[in-house]
């Protein structure tokens, strides 16, 4: 876990619970798990690693 602005941060556990992160195959597995849990309309925003680093 990295510290963000003013010491605020999100744990890896929280991010895994609500975000699709990692390689494409892992994202597909996470999306399938969300759908299996009843998520009907996921909101997806794609960001490349280079775009994420620049933000």
C-alpha positions, 0 to 999 in steps of 0.5 A: 500500500502506498501513501497518497496525498496528505497520507491518504491511501486505499488498501490493496484489499479495498482496491481489489474489492471495487476495481479491475486491476492487473493484466487483462486475464485477471481483469476478465476474471475479476469482472466475471466474479463481479457479474457472478456477485450480481453486478448488472451494470459495471462502470469501466474506465480503461487506463494504460499503465503509462496514463496511470503513471502520468496522473 
